[in-house]
Structures are given as structure tokens and as C-alpha cells.
Amino acid sequence: MDGMFELYLDGSIEPDDIPHTADPVYILGKKYNALQELDTIRQDILSKIWFTYRKNFVPIGGDEGLTTDKGWGCMLRCGQMVLAQALVTLHLGRDWVWEPETKDSTYLKILSKFVDKRQAPFSIHQIAMMGVSENKEVGQWFGPNTVAQVLKKLVKYDEWSAIEMHIALDNTLIISDIRELCLSQGSDGCSSGDWKPLLLIVPLRLGLQEINPIYASGLKKCFQFKQSLGVIGGKPNLALYFIGHVGDEVIYLDPHTTQKSGSVESKETEEEIELDSTYHCKYASRINILSMDPSVAVCFFCNTEGEFNDLCHSIKKDLIEPEKQPLFEITYEKPKQWTPTLDDAVEAADFELSGEYDSEHEFEIL
């Protein structure tokens, strides 16, 4: 990926990011026409905060710790991308556009929360160290569910954003649990009606070694919902952040490019300006949806109660009723036979990407 990235930058090869097709292109809930809006599509993709492997950062876990996440941090970076997009949507809006000269203070504040330093609340350092509580040693690879569990713990410390995270268990979205989580409680214990922004993640297993084609239609529909925050997943042994689809192909941002570590700060110096550009990918990539690994986590963001209600309606109308085998179920109350609890250590199961390795096997270095 490193070499391909450099060829794109210097113009040596023509990008094959978005096909010239009449099929609609969906990027995190927005619908585009590739024949008429190619530049707009690329600008939307470019505006997403892109996290990749970094090198030469402060050691994780002490002086003898790791100074790069190359080879093990790709899923952690995908988790960062999902959370960063949630914060951008919350504070800047879904239609916000990044440009090389952008110095918006809110954008820079969001970016600073992910810088590769111990003090940053969503840094690779914080995610890796918090992973220890999920039985993942520093430098050990995460699955989609593990990174979701870690982010759920870390967002509680970000008072500025004050978002709530809910991880749906056992392929079931329980509305009452989310409403209890997001609706503020008054001193009398009753809801005050104030909604806390929601980052919703649904870990799924859509097959054994490969995705069952019966799920392809439903997975594509998830990218079409306006609350879509994409899908954390990958292909065997590769973690990727899927942000949209066109036809039977999914569009993704790839973290497997190693870049130097550093802080953009207030973006005043040439070095800071150049560094900021490394957090934005000019061209996305795509693969056939059936080439995805079957372990995924579908993500949504609901800034308001109305957006959540609309999402529930869309899930029922477009994802459950028409599909022979829905991706997941939705119910208002917790079923009587329900056994897992929201705070279980690993919450029912840890969905690792399938591949020819186990937890003791060294992850493929790219």
C-alpha cells in the first residue's frame, strides 16, 4: 500500500477510485452520480479524517514500548476513523468540507484528540493501553468488537463531545436500552428530554470464512441510511474502514500506509500544514462486497432523538421487512431470554477478522 500511495500522489498512475457508472454512489448516507459529481465525491472522501500507521511516536507503555503501530494497529486506526467522523458530524456537520488551507479551530481540536501522544484521549496510546482491559496486550491485533469496546470506555472521558456509545449485542438492537442511555435523567429519575448524541455500533458475523451472499443487499443498504458511519471490517488479515458502496463494490479507506508522526497544532508552520494533509486520503479504494471478511461492525451516528427514531424506522422498513435474512433484529424491549449484559467484559463474543491465524499468531506486516 505504501508504494501505491506514493504513485497516486505523484500522478504516475490514474486512480481507479470511483468507476464511471450510472449506478448511484453512496458515501456515508449521501447519494451521488459518478458521471456528473466525480469531483464532489472525491471532495467528500478527502474530507474524511484518515488515520494510518505512524512511526517514531512516543513509546507506548514506557521507554521500552513500541514507537510504531505498523503491522498491528490497522483496526485501531479504523476505530479512530469512525470516532473522528462522529465528532466531525457532531461539531461541524455531515456536509463539512476539508481543504488544504482549512484552519477551523473546531476541526483542529478534533484532530488533536487523536494525535499520537499519551495525553490525547483517543490516541493510539490510549486505545492500545485500554485494550489491556479487553485482554489485548499492547501490540496485539484487535478485532472490530474489541476496538468498539475500547472506544466505548474512552468516550466517557470526552466531556466536550459528551457522546454516548452503544454496542448492540447478539445481533439485536434494543430501543429501550438506547433511549435510557441517551435521554438525560433529572434529579427525580425521570427523563429530561435532552438527547445525548449516539454512536451506535452493531458487531456482526455474516458467514464463516466469507460473507454469505444473502447479507450483501442488507449491508449495502446500511451505507445508504443518512445516519451511516460506515463499517469497520476488512478482508482476511487486513483491517479497512468501509465508507460507501457503488453497485456490488464497497468503497474504503485503507490505514496500511506508514507516515511520520507529529502534531498539527494550530497549523501555522509549513511542517504542520504538510502534516495536516497526511490525515486526508485523496483517493479511496474499492473491492467486491463478497471479498470482505465476514466479521464486521456496522456503525451509525444519531445526533438527535429524531435521527435515532428515523434510523429505527429505516432499519425496520428497508433492512428487516424486505430481507429474507436481515443483518440484525430490532426490538423495543429486551427479550425475556436475554442473558448478556451491556457491561460484560467482552460482551458475548469478540468478533475477530477471520483469516489463517489465531490470537497467538503474529499479524501480517504490510
Secondary structure, DSSP 8 states (H G I E B T S, - for coil): -HHHHHHHHHTSS---SS---SSEEEETTEEEETTT-HHHHHHHHHTS-----EEEEEEETSTTSEEE-TTT-HHHHHHHHHHHHHHHHHHT-TT----TT---HHHHHHHHTTSSSTTSTTSHHHHHHHGGGGT--TT----HHHHHHHHHHHGGG-TTT--EEEE--TTEEEHHHHHHHHEEE-TTSSEEEEE--EEEEEEEE--SSS--GGGHHHHHHHHHSTTEEEEEEEETTEEEEEEEEETTEEEEE-----EE----TTS-SHHHHHHHHTTS-SS-EEEEGGGS-SEEEEEEEESSHHHHHHHHHHIIIIIISS-SS-SSEEESS--TT----TT-SSTT------SS--TTS-----
